[in-house]
Amino acid sequence: MKMNDIRDMSQTDIRAKVRELKKELFNLQLQKASARLEKPSQIRNIRRDIARLETQLSSLKAAHN
């Protein structure tokens, strides 16, 4: 996910996407634990996407205060 795409999202969209990605991350970690994970790099990419979304969310909150 690119920052340009994230900047166009509203706060509610960002929160929903974070929830979705955290669920996906949880599922990937379960697959990793049971040795069924095909692409281990997916975990890193999802963690980075979550960080990007949370960074944008905090900057939006700071802009409103």
N, C-alpha and C positions, 0 to 999 in steps of 0.2 A: 504494500500500500504506500502510495506516494504522499508526501506532505501537502502537495497542491490539492489532492483529492480530499485530504482531511480538513484543510482550511475551509473548504466549501461546505462542510457538514455543520449542522446545528449541534448544540450541546446534547439534546436528547438523542440525536442520531449517534453521536460519539459514545454516549453511555451505553446505548443498545449494542453498538459494535464491540465495545470492550467486553460486555457480558458474553456476547457470542464467541469472541476469541478466547476468553477464559475457559468457556466450556470446551471448546475445541482443543485448547492446550491440555486440559485435564484428560480428555480422551486420548490424546497423543501420548501423554505420560503413562497412562495405563497400558497402551499398546507397547510402549518401550519396556515397561516392567515385565510384560509377558512375552517379550522378544518377537513381536509381530510388526514392529514399526519398519516401514519400507524406506522412508526418507527421514533420517534423523535431523536433517537440516531444517525441516518444517518447524520443529520446536523452537529453534533459534529465531526463525523468521516471524513466528507468531509472537514470541516474547518482544521482539523489536517493534512489531506493529502495535502491540499493547502500549509500549513505552511511548511511541509517537502519539498515539491517541490521548494518553493521559497527559503528556506534555502540552498538547494543544488545548485540552480541557482546562488545565491549570492556567494557561495564559489567557484563555477566555474569561475565567473567573477573576483573574487579576485585572483585566481590562474593565470589568464591570464594577470593581470596587474602587 
